[in-house]
Amino acid sequence: MNWNKIAKYLRLAILIALLAWVTYEAYLHQVLGGGKAPSVHALCPFGALESLYALLFLGTFIQKIYSGTVVLLILTVVIAVLFRRSFCGLLCPFGTLQEVFAKIGQKILKKRYSIPLKVDKPLRYLKYLILVLTVGMAWYYGTLWMSPYDPYAAYAHLSSVTDTIAEDPRAIIGFILLIITIVGSFFYDRFFCKYLCPAGAFYAIIGKLSPTKVERNDDLCLHCKACNKACPVNIDVVKADKITSAECINCNECVLACPKKGALEIKTAKKTVHPLAMLILIIAIFFGAIAVAQATGNYEILPEALKKGEVISITEAKGYYSIEETATATGLPLAEVYKLLSIPESVLKSTKLNEISKEVPAYNLDEAKANVGGTVLQPEEKDGTIDAENSQEIDISGIKGSMTIREAADSLKMDLNDFYLLFLIPEQVPPQTQMKGIEDVSAGYDFEKVKDSLN
């Protein structure tokens, strides 16, 4: 049997299957909502890195990130330490999307292009800058700051492009980057991976610790450059004795393309491993660990359902809730939900909140939520006190428990210090803390009670 060919096609089959599954889940997320189908952020390990500050110091996840996302991060880090950037080369759906378009491009153009080295080399460092920016901003704001600009998130929202841009106009940047990635991949292999991917940069740094490397035996090498032609990240394999480049994604295409047995081999702690065995081992570790995490209740990728008797504020109702589900979640009569959210009676109770505007174009859910409740005085601090004389009325009804302190202050266009003073938040509470999580940092604080006292 040709084990090399089996390894090559099995890898492609796994990658395409994962891309198809993520695409399906992304579609379900748009159709059914975030409570019934996971978002692409919950299925991407990088989201857990963005949430790491909040998790370590505040004990909470940022929005759209759950325990399962953290499991994925831990797993991929372990795999990167042991087997380099194997997540990028063997598991990543967005990497698969690029490979698919690269293969289509090569079939049509009959040629494989490469960016000149003088341009290519400095561009490779761009992804490290994006890594620092993305994680830094996520930790600073306590949100998935990169989401509107993320082409992977844009791909997951292809079934609702217009609605996504209408909800957040910045999302158009993500769709533009998705187009650039697809067009770039048509001409250049792994375009996004090489130049723009912050997750790839993260695993590249960790992968430098790995004992796994492709090694070349110069005595057996035919110098045919088949390995160079096969490498999707343009490593000059034929000139290296060991592939130590951080760019290596451990796809092992170079080893599979080599016509001379023994000239190129994968070595892990000086042990030779066949690409097929490597692939099977990594897949077994990855999916086996997920299965164990699921069985032990440590793999959640959806928000927890409300407990029996638990109610939420109407301003915290999710867009994927139907009007009827909103009444149940808030403990309010159905008629009261219609009244508070200014929903026309002609809209069926089974309609999702974020789809009311499809039936009533002038309807705006965010504005409707903001109109629920009363107003308070915006403080102007003078020597630690509020100057009521120069205050102006603002609406705090839109402040949600899921917001971070900084997000809440920004939504009111208030100075952060004034916001702390208004909501009686102790100074030691970091601004990345969710409003509902302040009590975990400062015992005795009750967000809902403070908010009610200001209405």
N, C-alpha and C positions, 0 to 999 in steps of 0.2 A: 504493500500500500504506500501511496505517496503522502507521508505524514506532513510534509511541508505544505502541500496543497490543501490538506484537511485543516491545518492550522490557519492558513490564509483565509479560507472561506468561512470557517467557524467564527473567526474574529469579526468578519464583515456581517455575518448573520446575527451575532450578538449585538453589535452596534446598531444595526438597522432595526432589530426588535426593540431595543431600548428607546430609540428615536420614535418609533411608531407608538410605543406605550406612553411616552411623555406627551406626544402630540395628542393622543386620545384623551389623556387626563387633563391637558390644557383646554381642550374643547369642552369637556364635561364641566370644568371649572367655570367657563363662561356661560354655559347653559344652565347648570344646576346651582352654581354659587359656591362660595368658599366654605360653606358648612358641610357640603356633601361631596366635594371633590377638591383635592389639594391644589394649591397654586404651584407654579413652577419654582417659586422661591423655597417652598417647603421641601421640594424634591431635589434642590441643588445644595450640595454641602457648603458652598461659599456663603450662603445665607447665615449659617451658624457662626462663621468667622465674623461676619458683620454684627452678629448679636452677642459676641463673646464678652464684651465689656459689661453689657447689661446683665448677662447671666452670672458672671463671676462676682460682680460688685453689688448688684441689686437683686439677684435671685429671680429675675424675670426674663422672658424672651421679648424681643421687639416684635412688632406685628408681622404676621404671616410666617413666623418661625416657631417650630415646635421641637419636642424632644427627638423626634425622628430625624430632623435636620442635623441635630448635634451628633446623633449616632453616625450619620453619613460622613460628617466632617472627621470624626475620630477614626472611622474605618479608612477613609481615603488618606489620612495622614499616616496611619500605620502602613498602608500599602506603599505610600511614597517612600517611607523610610526603608522598607524592605526591598521594593522593586521599582524605585524611581517613579516617574510620572505615568504610572500604569493606568490611573484613572483617565488621564487625557487620551492615551492611546488605545485603551481597550473598553472603556465604559461611557465616556462622555457623549451624550446625545448631540450637543451642539457641535462637537468635533466631527461627529458622523455627518451632520448636515453639510459641513464644509467638504468632507471627503466625497460625498455624493456629487456635489457640484464640480469638484475638481476632476472627478472621473468623467463626468459629462463633458467638461471643457476639453479634456485631453482627447476624448473620442471625436469631438467636432473639429477641434483645431489641429489635431494630429501633432501637437507639440506641447512641451512642458516648459512654461516660462519661469524665470527666476529674476528677482529684483537685484540690480547691481550691488555688489558687496559694500561699496562705499555708502550706499543708502540703507541697505539691509541691516548692517551691523548696528548703527546707532538706533534704528527703529526698534530693534529687539528690546531695548531698555525701556521703551515707552510703557510696556505692560507693568513694569515694576513701579513706575510713577503712578499709574492708574491704581495699582494695588494699594499703595500708601494713601492716595486720595480717597479711594472708596472706603477702606476700613476706617480711616481717620474721620471722615464725615459721618459715617454710620455710627461710630462711637460717640461723636460729638452731639449729634442730633437724636440718637436713640431710635433711628428709623432706617428702613432700607433706602437710603438716600440715592443710591445708584439706579434704583428700579426704573424711573422714567427714561434713563439713558441706556438701558441694558438691551442689546439686540436679542438676547436669549428670551428676556421677558416680552419683547415685542413679538418674537416668533410665537410665543404662547398665547398672544392676543390677536393673532391674524384673523380669527373668526369674528372679532369685534373691534376692528381698527377705528372706525368712526366714533364709537362710544368711548373707547379708551382715550382717544385724543380729546374728546369733548370733556371727559372727566378730569384729565390733566394734560393741558396743551404741551407740556414739556415732553410728553411721550412721543411726539413726532420725531424727536431726536433719536430715540431708540429705533423707530422704524427706518429712519434714514441710515443709521448704522447697520441695521439688518440688511438693507439693500446693498450697502457698500461691502459688507461681509460676503454676501452671496456672489456679487459680481467679482469681488477680489478673489474668492475661492475658485471661480470659473477659470481664472488665469493662473493663480498661484496657490499651491497646496497649503491648507491649514492657515489661511490668511489671518483670521482673527486670533488663532492660537499663538502665532508667532509674534504678533505686534501689539495686540490690544487686551488679551485676556488676563484679568487680575488673578483668577483662580489658577491659571497656568503658571503665572509668576510665583504664586505661593508654593505650589507643588514643586516648581523648579528649584527653589531655595532648599526645601526639605530633601528633595531627591539627591542633592549633593552628598548627603550623609549615607546614601544607600550602598550596600556592598555589591549590588547587582550592576553589571556593566557588560556591554558587548566588546569582545576582544578579537583582534585580528592577528592571524598568524602570517607574517610577511613571507615566510618560506613557502607557504601553500597558496598564497594569494596570487591570482592571475592578473590583477590590476586591470580588470575589465570594466570597472566602475559601475557594475550592475547594482551594487549596494547604494552608490550615490544617487542613481536614477530612481531607486525605490524609496529613498528616505523622504517623507512628506514635509520634514522641517529643514531640508537642505543642509544636513551635516556632511562634511567632507570625510566620509567614512574611510575611503581608500588611503588616506594620508595619516590615519591615526592607528596607534597600537591598541589603545583603549578608548572607548567612547565615554568621555567624562563630561561632555557638554551638558549644561543645564537644559538645553533645548530638547534633548532626547526624550521622547514620549513613550519609550519602551513598547512601540508597536511591533518591533522585531521584523519589519518588512525587509530590512537590509539583510538579515540572516536568512530569511526565506528566499530572497532573490539570488543569493550567492550560489554560483554553479559548482563550486569546489567544496566538497565536504571537509569540514574542519578549518577552513580558512577564516570563517566568522562564526563565533560561538557566544552564547549567553553564559556568563559566569556569575554565580551567586556564592560568595564566600569560597571562591576557587573551585566550586563544583559546577560542572557543565550541565545546563538545563535546556532541553529542547523547547522551542517556542510553543508547541502544543501543550506540553506539560506546564509551562509557565502560565499560559492562558487558562487552563483548567484550574490550576492552583489559585490564581487570583480571583476567578469567578466563584470558586467554592468558598474562599475566605469572605468575599464581599456579600454574596447572597446568603451564605450560611450564618454569618453574624447578624444580618438583618432578620432572618427567620428566628434566631434566638431572642433578639431584642423584641420582636413582635410577641413571641410566646410568653415573655416575662413582663409584658405590658410597658416596655420602655421605648416603643417605636410609635409615636403619635405624629401624624402629619395633617391632622385636622383639629380645629378648635374643639374643646370639650363641650358637650351638650349641657344645657342648663339643668341643674339638679331640680328634682321635684320640689315645687314651692319657691324656687329661686326666681326673682324678677330683676329686670334691668331697667334703667332709665330709657325713655323713648328716644333720647338723643343718641343712645348706644346701639339702637337697632341696626342690624346689618342690612346692607343693600340687597342681599340675596334672600332675606326674609320675605315671605308673602305678607300681605296686610293682615291676614288672619293669624299667621305665625307671630307677627309683631304684637298683636293683642295678647296672645298667650304668653309671650316672653316678658311683656311689661306688666301683665296682670290688669290691664285696662279693658273696659268694654270695647267691642269692635267699633261702635259708633263714635266713641271718644277718640280712638286712633284716627278715624277719618277726619274728625273735627280738628284735633291737635296738629295733624300733619297737612291740613288743608287739602285732603284728597277728594276729588269730585266723586259724588255718589255713583256715577256711571261706571266707575272703575271696579272691576270684580275683586272680591276679597282674596281670590287666589293669585292676584297679580303681585309680582315681586316689587319691592320698593324701588329698586333701581331700573325698573322697566315701566314705571308709571308714565314717564316722559314720552314713551313710544305711543301711548294712547292720548296723552295730553301734552303736546309739544312744549307748552309754556311752563310745565311743572318742573321745579328744581328741588330735588330731595334735600340737598344741603341747606338751601334757604329755608325750606319748611322746618327742618330740625332747628335751625338757628332762631326761628320765630317762636319756638316752644319755650315758655318760661318768661321771666322778667328781665329787667335791666338793673345794673348796679352802677355806682359812681366809679369812674376811673381815677385812681389816686395819683397825686403828685406829691412825692415824698419831700418833706422839709424837716430835717433833724429827726428822722425816724417816725414822723407823724404824717397823716394824710391831710393835705390842704384841700378841704372840701370846696372852698370858695372858687378855686380855679379848675375844679373837676368837671368832667363831662360824662354823660351817660354812655355806657357801652353794654352790649348784650353778652352775658356769659353763658347763655343756655346752650351754645354750641360746644362748650368745653366738655370733652369726653374723658372717661376714666382711662381709656386706652391711649390717650395722647401723652406724650412726654411733657414735662414742665416747659421745656423750651418751645415745643410745638404749640402748646396752649397759649403761651405768652405771645408768640409770633402771630397766632390767629387773631388775637385782640390788638395787635400792633402796639404792645406795651413793652416798656423797659423791663428786663428780667427782674431787676431788684424790686420794681413796683409790683410786679406780679407775685413775687414771693410774699411781699407785705400784704397784698390784697387777700391772698388765699391762706395767710397765716402759716406759710411753709417754713420750717426751721432752716437756717442758713446752711447747715451741714448736709442737706439733701442735695445730691447732684442733679443738675438740670436734665440729665438723660433719663431720670426716673419717670415712670409712668405715673399719672395722677393717682390712679387706684393703687399704685405700689408704694406711695409715700409712707403708708402705715407700716410697711415692712422695714423701712429705714428709720423712721421716727415713731416709736410706739405711742399709741393713743391718738394719732392723727386719723381723722375720718373724712375722706374727700367728699362723700355725699352730704354729710352733715354741714361741712363748711360751705359747700356750694348752695345748699338749701338756705343757709343763713344769709346768703348774699342775694337771694332772689327777692 
